Each structure stands twice: as structure tokens, then as C-alpha cells.
Amino acid sequence: MIGSQAEESTKTPPSFSGQKGTIAESLKSWVGQFESFRSGLIASATPLSQTIRSETDKVAYGLALITLTLAGIRFAATNDPTTAWTDIFEAFMLLGIFAGIYLGYDKFAPGIFDWFKMLGDKIAGTRSSNPALTLISVGTGFLDTYNKAMDAASGLSVLSVALSGIVLIITFVVCAVAALLYSFFIALGEVQAAVGIVVGPLAVALAFSDYSRRFFVSWLDFMISASMYTVVASVMARLVSSAFTSTMVDQTDIGTQSLAGAAYALGVAIFMLLVALEIPKMAGAIFGSGGGLSGGAAGRLGMKAASGIGGFLAKKGK
């Protein structure tokens, strides 16, 4: 019996990718851990912002004192009583607004991101499908098909199966890259918002003076741009991504065991990859601000990969 087991093991060597579905579970686990990492970013950033409050308190106190002094000088130097009282009331009102924001910063800064996240959740609705997870499931299905064919091949047929299965491998790679990049670009906004929350107390303190208030406006622009990532990703997932990925899953006649199915999934994956690369651009430019992160390194890498795959397929077509 031992000899028969050894002979059987030599006939069917173990698959390089492991058991069926192993890679899919690994990639899904990575996406799940990435989601957990994202969920803790904002919660961790708020306490971290308290570490600089001792210094920002000095900035806020000094600028508030300068603002009140200048307001008093303008009031005393203005001949028109209406203009004098209007200016000093305006100075007190603005100073009071920013003082309230500064004192309630723990609620104000995370509240900006949470409000936009609520908009994104309303847009997403009850949609339960995740485009990234769908791409991973479909892509690893083609990899399992390839490994199954390779395990069944023997002799010179291994070379034939390996060459004919190149499209299956390319489909798996593009689906996996598209899924990971899609998750990465969605998380960019939360990373940007977390950075903005940590340094936000300094930006609010600088708003106490008319001369340095522009830094607060820039910070607010930065935070809105970061928060828009969630909204843009929800819109794309609802209108674009879910439609294409659900169509890919519904192709039961094609399936994940044919070159036709691989070609279809490859086209959808490339489209999803290009859609993901547009998320930073749309999030930064939707209000005409253009501020924030762009994901330039990953974007350039994704564009080079997409152009390389396109050139390879064009050569194969000829």
C-alpha cells in the first residue's frame, strides 16, 4: 500500500498554488485585514492629535490676543460708529466661532469625515457585493482551472497546456492587481483624513488671526478632498463597478473554465483597474480644489502595467 501511495503521488504532484481556493482565501483575508486597518485609522488619529495641543494652545492664545488687540485699535481709530461696532462685532464673532471649533476639535475634525462617509453609505444603500472581492473570486477561479489542467497533463502536453493557459494566468494577475489597487485607492482618503486630523489643531489655531486664516482654509480643503474619496468610491461601486462585476459573475454560460471566460474577465478587470486609477483625480477635483493625495506612484505603476498588457495582447492578435 505504501508503494501504491508513492506511485500515486508521483503521478499527481502537488499543485504549486496549493489546494483549490487557497489563493482566493489569502487575498480575501488581506482585503479583510485592510478593511480593519482602515476602520481604526480615524479613531486612532483623534487621540494622537492631542499630543500637539500643548503647543497649539500657545499659538491659539497668542493669535487671539493679537486679534483682540488689533480689533480694539481699529475700533478706537474708526470715526464712523456704525463701521466701528460692525467691525468689532465681526471680529468677536469670528474669534468665537474658531474658539468653539478649537475647544470641540475632538468632535469637529472626525465629524467632517464621518459626515461624508454617511453620504457614501447612503449612496451605496444595501449593496452587499464588494467589487474587489468579486474580482478576487473570479480571478482565482481561472487560476484553479489552470492548475487543474496542469495537474492532469503529462509529458509534452504540459508545455502545450502551459502555453494555452497563459491567458488564464494573465487574467488572474490582472484581476488580483485590480482588486488590490481598488482597495488601495479607496483607503487613500482615510489615510489622508487621518493625517489631517492629527495636524488639524494647528490649522484651527492659525484661524484665530486674519493673517494666518488661509492655512485653516487649506486644511479644510485637504479634509474635504480626503472625505470625498469615500463618496466617489461609493458612486463608482454603485453605478459602474457592481454592474460590471455582477455581469462577470452572471456569465454562467462562459464560466471560469474557458479561454472565452478568461478573455471576458480580463476586459472587465482592466476596466476596473482604469476606474480605480481615476478615484483620486475625481475626489480631488469634484469641487474644483484638486487638493490631497494622488496615489501617483501606484497610478503610474498601474498605467504601465495596463499599457504593457495591452501591447502584449496586440502582438498576440497579430
WOMOCOR-V704604 format. One record per residue. N is the residue number from 0. RES is the residue in one small letter. OMEGA is omega in whole degrees, 0 to 359 (NA if undefined). Layout:
# WOMOCOR-V704604
N_RES_OMEGA / N_RES_OMEGA
This chain:
# WOMOCOR-V704604
0_m_178 / 1_i_179 / 2_g_179 / 3_s_177 / 4_q_179 / 5_a_179 / 6_e_179 / 7_e_180 / 8_s_178 / 9_t_179 / 10_k_182 / 11_t_179 / 12_p_180 / 13_p_180 / 14_s_181 / 15_f_182 / 16_s_181 / 17_g_180 / 18_q_181 / 19_k_179 / 20_g_183 / 21_t_180 / 22_i_179 / 23_a_179 / 24_e_179 / 25_s_180 / 26_l_178 / 27_k_177 / 28_s_178 / 29_w_179 / 30_v_178 / 31_g_177 / 32_q_177 / 33_f_177 / 34_e_178 / 35_s_177 / 36_f_180 / 37_r_184 / 38_s_181 / 39_g_184 / 40_l_184 / 41_i_180 / 42_a_180 / 43_s_183 / 44_a_183 / 45_t_176 / 46_p_180 / 47_l_179 / 48_s_180 / 49_q_182 / 50_t_180 / 51_i_184 / 52_r_180 / 53_s_179 / 54_e_181 / 55_t_175 / 56_d_179 / 57_k_179 / 58_v_181 / 59_a_180 / 60_y_181 / 61_g_180 / 62_l_177 / 63_a_178 / 64_l_178 / 65_i_181 / 66_t_180 / 67_l_178 / 68_t_179 / 69_l_178 / 70_a_178 / 71_g_179 / 72_i_179 / 73_r_180 / 74_f_181 / 75_a_184 / 76_a_182 / 77_t_181 / 78_n_182 / 79_d_183 / 80_p_181 / 81_t_180 / 82_t_181 / 83_a_181 / 84_w_178 / 85_t_181 / 86_d_184 / 87_i_175 / 88_f_177 / 89_e_179 / 90_a_179 / 91_f_182 / 92_m_180 / 93_l_179 / 94_l_178 / 95_g_179 / 96_i_183 / 97_f_175 / 98_a_177 / 99_g_178 / 100_i_182 / 101_y_181 / 102_l_179 / 103_g_185 / 104_y_181 / 105_d_178 / 106_k_186 / 107_f_186 / 108_a_177 / 109_p_180 / 110_g_178 / 111_i_181 / 112_f_182 / 113_d_180 / 114_w_178 / 115_f_177 / 116_k_176 / 117_m_176 / 118_l_179 / 119_g_179 / 120_d_178 / 121_k_178 / 122_i_181 / 123_a_179 / 124_g_181 / 125_t_181 / 126_r_183 / 127_s_183 / 128_s_176 / 129_n_182 / 130_p_181 / 131_a_180 / 132_l_177 / 133_t_179 / 134_l_179 / 135_i_181 / 136_s_181 / 137_v_182 / 138_g_180 / 139_t_174 / 140_g_177 / 141_f_178 / 142_l_177 / 143_d_177 / 144_t_180 / 145_y_181 / 146_n_178 / 147_k_178 / 148_a_179 / 149_m_179 / 150_d_181 / 151_a_183 / 152_a_179 / 153_s_178 / 154_g_181 / 155_l_180 / 156_s_177 / 157_v_180 / 158_l_179 / 159_s_179 / 160_v_181 / 161_a_181 / 162_l_181 / 163_s_181 / 164_g_180 / 165_i_180 / 166_v_178 / 167_l_179 / 168_i_180 / 169_i_179 / 170_t_178 / 171_f_182 / 172_v_182 / 173_v_178 / 174_c_181 / 175_a_180 / 176_v_179 / 177_a_180 / 178_a_182 / 179_l_179 / 180_l_178 / 181_y_178 / 182_s_182 / 183_f_183 / 184_f_175 / 185_i_181 / 186_a_181 / 187_l_181 / 188_g_180 / 189_e_175 / 190_v_179 / 191_q_179 / 192_a_179 / 193_a_177 / 194_v_180 / 195_g_179 / 196_i_182 / 197_v_183 / 198_v_183 / 199_g_180 / 200_p_177 / 201_l_179 / 202_a_179 / 203_v_178 / 204_a_179 / 205_l_178 / 206_a_180 / 207_f_180 / 208_s_178 / 209_d_185 / 210_y_180 / 211_s_183 / 212_r_181 / 213_r_177 / 214_f_176 / 215_f_179 / 216_v_178 / 217_s_178 / 218_w_179 / 219_l_175 / 220_d_179 / 221_f_182 / 222_m_179 / 223_i_178 / 224_s_178 / 225_a_182 / 226_s_181 / 227_m_177 / 228_y_182 / 229_t_181 / 230_v_181 / 231_v_179 / 232_a_179 / 233_s_178 / 234_v_180 / 235_m_181 / 236_a_182 / 237_r_187 / 238_l_190 / 239_v_190 / 240_s_184 / 241_s_179 / 242_a_182 / 243_f_181 / 244_t_177 / 245_s_175 / 246_t_180 / 247_m_180 / 248_v_183 / 249_d_180 / 250_q_182 / 251_t_179 / 252_d_179 / 253_i_177 / 254_g_180 / 255_t_182 / 256_q_180 / 257_s_177 / 258_l_178 / 259_a_177 / 260_g_179 / 261_a_179 / 262_a_179 / 263_y_180 / 264_a_179 / 265_l_178 / 266_g_179 / 267_v_181 / 268_a_178 / 269_i_178 / 270_f_179 / 271_m_178 / 272_l_179 / 273_l_177 / 274_v_180 / 275_a_180 / 276_l_181 / 277_e_183 / 278_i_180 / 279_p_181 / 280_k_181 / 281_m_182 / 282_a_181 / 283_g_187 / 284_a_187 / 285_i_175 / 286_f_178 / 287_g_182 / 288_s_180 / 289_g_181 / 290_g_174 / 291_g_181 / 292_l_180 / 293_s_183 / 294_g_189 / 295_g_183 / 296_a_179 / 297_a_179 / 298_g_179 / 299_r_178 / 300_l_180 / 301_g_180 / 302_m_178 / 303_k_179 / 304_a_180 / 305_a_180 / 306_s_178 / 307_g_178 / 308_i_178 / 309_g_178 / 310_g_179 / 311_f_180 / 312_l_178 / 313_a_177 / 314_k_179 / 315_k_180 / 316_g_179 / 317_k_NA
